[in-house]
Amino acid sequence: MNRIITILILAICLTSCSDNKIEKKGFQVSEISEDENGQKIVGLNIDSLKLETRPRNVLLTNNPEHRISPIYKVNYNKKNESYTGSNSYHTNWNSDYEDGNNWNNNFMPGFEAVYGYNFVNISHYNNQTKEENKLFEKPVLIKTLYYPAFTKDTLNFESVNRKYYMVSVYDEDSNKDGFINVKDLRKFYHFDIEGKNKRNLIPANYSVMSSEYDSANDFMYVFAKSDKNQNGQMEQNEPTDIFWIDLKNPENVGIQYKTK
């Protein structure tokens, strides 16, 4: 009898999981049809601003004038019930900090790093001017947003107060398959504290893979693959280079290792 009950519970769970199976990350940005040979044809652009979205919450930065809100794509399961992703955070649970270092479990001192399923834009609000602006003109697929931490972080006995944002993101259909998703090139951008003046931290012909933090220099190391064959997607056999970003002054960037 117990075995029958267990099997029934398992069957119910599997059915529930199937009904609530989430969609793949990303969204369509171009019309797709087939020619007479069954080959895909990527046609006219779709106005991605029609994408249904919803703000998640308000994130506090270290400056009370500046508040940001993650915006998520509204998804639907097989029962036509709507849902969105939720905020998750990259953290550093190292409890053995050296004297003069308190990162409050942030991935890097002075930055909180947030990510989520189908995270498609960021809203910035200035409490002084009462003005709102989006960091991206159209929906994108955000991998990670680094924003000035509300916590009082210290690095080597000095307080850390970041005054800018960094965003790792898929923002164009680089491989021309009609979708913006994780198969495209991943970019890495810098924005000022107002969420404006976007600029590349890593050259546009690269796709970002991962990063590391150097606490002695307050540097971020970014590993990225060069799109050598220019097909708009990252491939394992393409060269991996390492870039550095001076987080004290993100205008100061360079390349540490370049594949020959």
C-alpha positions as CSV (number, residue, x, y, z in Angstrom):
1,M,0.0,0.0,0.0
2,N,2.8,2.4,0.9
3,R,4.5,1.6,-2.4
4,I,1.3,2.5,-4.3
5,I,1.0,5.8,-2.5
6,T,4.6,6.6,-3.2
7,I,4.1,5.9,-6.9
8,L,1.0,8.0,-7.0
9,I,2.8,11.0,-5.4
10,L,5.7,10.6,-7.8
11,A,3.2,10.6,-10.8
12,I,1.5,13.7,-9.5
13,C,4.9,15.5,-9.1
14,L,6.0,14.5,-12.6
15,T,2.7,15.8,-14.1
16,S,3.0,19.0,-12.1
17,C,6.6,19.5,-13.3
18,S,5.5,18.9,-16.9
19,D,2.7,21.4,-16.7
20,N,5.0,24.0,-15.2
21,K,8.0,23.4,-17.4
22,I,9.6,26.7,-18.1
23,E,10.3,28.1,-21.5
24,K,13.8,28.4,-22.8
25,K,15.7,31.6,-22.0
26,G,15.4,34.3,-24.6
27,F,12.8,35.6,-27.1
28,Q,12.1,35.8,-30.8
29,V,13.1,39.1,-32.6
30,S,12.6,38.2,-36.3
31,E,10.0,36.5,-38.4
32,I,11.1,32.9,-39.3
33,S,9.8,31.0,-42.3
34,E,11.0,28.1,-44.5
35,D,11.8,27.9,-48.1
36,E,10.7,25.1,-50.5
37,N,13.6,23.0,-49.2
38,G,12.7,23.4,-45.6
39,Q,15.5,25.8,-44.8
40,K,14.9,28.5,-42.3
41,I,14.6,32.1,-43.6
42,V,15.0,34.9,-41.0
43,G,12.9,37.8,-42.2
44,L,11.6,41.1,-41.0
45,N,12.4,42.2,-37.4
46,I,9.6,41.9,-34.8
47,D,9.1,44.9,-32.6
48,S,10.5,43.4,-29.4
49,L,9.0,46.3,-27.4
50,K,5.7,44.4,-27.6
51,L,7.2,41.8,-25.3
52,E,5.1,41.5,-22.1
53,T,7.3,42.5,-19.1
54,R,6.9,43.1,-15.4
55,P,9.1,44.9,-12.8
56,R,10.2,42.6,-9.9
57,N,11.1,44.9,-7.1
58,V,13.2,48.0,-6.1
59,L,16.9,47.5,-5.4
60,L,18.7,49.9,-3.1
61,T,22.1,51.4,-4.1
62,N,24.6,53.1,-1.9
63,N,23.3,56.5,-3.0
64,P,19.7,57.3,-1.8
65,E,19.1,59.3,-5.0
66,H,19.5,56.2,-7.2
67,R,17.1,53.2,-7.2
68,I,16.9,50.5,-9.8
69,S,14.3,47.8,-10.7
70,P,14.9,44.6,-12.5
71,I,12.4,44.0,-15.3
72,Y,11.4,40.4,-16.3
73,K,9.7,38.9,-19.3
74,V,6.2,37.5,-18.5
75,N,6.1,33.8,-19.3
76,Y,3.2,31.4,-19.5
77,N,3.1,27.7,-18.6
78,K,0.9,25.0,-20.3
79,K,-2.1,26.0,-18.1
80,N,-1.7,29.6,-19.5
81,E,-0.7,30.8,-16.0
82,S,1.7,33.8,-16.0
83,Y,5.0,33.8,-14.1
84,T,8.3,35.7,-14.1
85,G,11.8,35.0,-12.9
86,S,13.0,36.2,-9.6
87,N,16.2,37.8,-8.3
88,S,19.1,35.6,-7.4
89,Y,22.5,36.8,-6.2
90,H,26.1,35.9,-6.8
91,T,27.7,35.8,-3.4
92,N,31.0,35.2,-1.6
93,W,30.5,33.2,1.5
94,N,34.2,33.4,2.6
95,S,34.0,34.1,6.3
96,D,37.8,34.2,6.7
97,Y,38.3,37.8,5.6
98,E,41.6,39.4,6.3
99,D,41.6,42.5,8.7
100,G,40.2,45.5,7.0
101,N,38.0,43.5,4.6
102,N,34.3,43.2,5.0
103,W,32.5,42.5,1.8
104,N,29.1,41.6,3.4
105,N,29.1,38.4,1.3
106,N,29.0,40.3,-1.9
107,F,30.7,38.7,-4.9
108,M,33.0,41.7,-5.1
109,P,33.3,44.5,-2.5
110,G,31.0,47.4,-3.3
111,F,29.0,45.5,-5.8
112,E,25.9,43.3,-5.6
113,A,25.5,41.0,-8.5
114,V,21.9,40.0,-9.4
115,Y,20.6,37.6,-12.1
116,G,17.4,35.8,-13.0
117,Y,15.4,33.9,-15.5
118,N,14.5,36.0,-18.6
119,F,15.8,39.2,-17.0
120,V,15.2,41.6,-19.9
121,N,15.8,45.2,-18.8
122,I,16.7,47.5,-15.9
123,S,14.8,50.6,-14.8
124,H,16.8,53.5,-13.1
125,Y,15.0,56.1,-11.0
126,N,16.5,59.3,-9.7
127,N,14.7,60.3,-6.5
128,Q,16.0,63.9,-6.8
129,T,14.9,64.7,-10.4
130,K,12.0,62.2,-10.3
131,E,13.0,60.9,-13.6
132,E,13.0,57.2,-14.8
133,N,15.0,55.7,-17.6
134,K,15.7,52.2,-18.9
135,L,19.3,51.1,-19.4
136,F,18.4,49.4,-22.7
137,E,16.1,50.9,-25.4
138,K,14.7,47.4,-26.2
139,P,14.4,44.2,-24.2
140,V,17.7,42.2,-24.0
141,L,18.7,39.0,-22.1
142,I,20.7,40.0,-19.0
143,K,23.1,37.5,-17.6
144,T,24.3,39.6,-14.6
145,L,23.8,43.1,-13.3
146,Y,26.5,44.5,-11.0
147,Y,25.2,47.6,-9.1
148,P,26.6,49.7,-6.2
149,A,26.0,47.7,-3.0
150,F,23.8,49.2,-0.3
151,T,26.0,47.5,2.3
152,K,29.0,49.3,3.9
153,D,31.8,47.3,2.3
154,T,35.5,47.7,3.0
155,L,38.6,46.6,1.1
156,N,42.0,46.7,2.7
157,F,40.8,49.1,5.4
158,E,39.1,51.5,2.9
159,S,35.4,52.0,2.3
160,V,34.2,51.0,-1.1
161,N,31.6,53.2,-2.9
162,R,31.0,52.3,-6.5
163,K,29.4,54.9,-8.7
164,Y,28.5,52.9,-11.8
165,Y,26.8,49.8,-13.1
166,M,28.2,46.8,-15.2
167,V,25.9,44.5,-17.2
168,S,26.7,41.2,-18.8
169,V,24.1,40.7,-21.5
170,Y,23.0,39.2,-24.8
171,D,21.6,42.3,-26.6
172,E,21.5,41.3,-30.3
173,D,20.7,38.4,-32.6
174,S,24.4,38.0,-33.4
175,N,24.1,34.5,-35.0
176,K,21.1,35.6,-37.1
177,D,18.7,32.8,-36.0
178,G,15.8,35.1,-35.3
179,F,16.2,34.9,-31.5
180,I,18.1,36.7,-28.7
181,N,19.3,33.9,-26.4
182,V,22.3,32.3,-24.9
183,K,23.6,31.2,-28.3
184,D,24.4,34.8,-29.2
185,L,27.6,36.7,-28.2
186,R,27.5,37.9,-24.6
187,K,28.6,41.6,-24.2
188,F,29.8,43.4,-21.1
189,Y,28.9,47.1,-20.7
190,H,29.5,50.0,-18.3
191,F,26.8,52.6,-17.4
192,D,27.2,55.7,-15.3
193,I,25.3,56.1,-12.0
194,E,22.3,57.5,-13.9
195,G,22.1,54.3,-16.0
196,K,23.3,56.2,-19.1
197,N,26.3,56.5,-21.4
198,K,26.7,52.8,-22.2
199,R,30.1,51.7,-23.4
200,N,31.8,48.4,-24.1
201,L,34.2,47.1,-21.4
202,I,35.2,44.2,-23.6
203,P,35.6,44.5,-27.4
204,A,32.4,43.9,-29.4
205,N,33.8,40.9,-31.4
206,Y,34.2,38.9,-28.2
207,S,31.8,36.8,-26.1
208,V,32.2,36.9,-22.3
209,M,32.5,33.6,-20.6
210,S,33.4,34.2,-16.9
211,S,35.2,36.5,-14.5
212,E,37.5,36.5,-11.4
213,Y,38.2,39.1,-8.8
214,D,41.7,40.3,-7.7
215,S,41.3,41.9,-4.2
216,A,44.9,43.1,-4.0
217,N,44.5,45.4,-7.1
218,D,40.7,45.8,-7.0
219,F,40.7,44.4,-10.6
220,M,38.1,42.2,-12.4
221,Y,39.5,39.7,-14.8
222,V,37.1,38.8,-17.7
223,F,37.6,35.7,-19.8
224,A,36.2,36.0,-23.3
225,K,36.3,34.2,-26.6
226,S,37.1,36.0,-29.8
227,D,34.5,35.4,-32.6
228,K,37.3,34.6,-35.1
229,N,35.0,33.1,-37.8
230,Q,32.5,35.9,-37.4
231,N,29.5,33.7,-37.2
232,G,28.0,35.5,-34.2
233,Q,28.3,32.7,-31.7
234,M,30.9,31.4,-29.2
235,E,32.6,28.1,-30.1
236,Q,34.9,26.0,-28.0
237,N,37.7,26.0,-30.5
238,E,37.9,29.8,-30.7
239,P,40.7,31.5,-28.7
240,T,40.1,32.6,-25.1
241,D,41.7,35.9,-24.0
242,I,41.8,37.6,-20.6
243,F,40.9,41.2,-20.0
244,W,41.4,43.3,-16.9
245,I,39.1,46.1,-15.6
246,D,40.3,48.5,-12.9
247,L,37.2,48.8,-10.7
248,K,38.5,52.0,-9.0
249,N,38.5,53.6,-12.5
250,P,36.6,51.5,-15.1
251,E,37.9,53.8,-17.8
252,N,41.2,51.9,-17.2
253,V,41.0,48.6,-19.0
254,G,43.4,46.3,-20.8
255,I,44.2,42.8,-22.0
256,Q,46.3,40.6,-19.8
257,Y,46.5,37.5,-22.0
258,K,46.0,37.2,-25.8
259,T,46.1,33.8,-27.6
260,K,48.7,33.8,-30.3
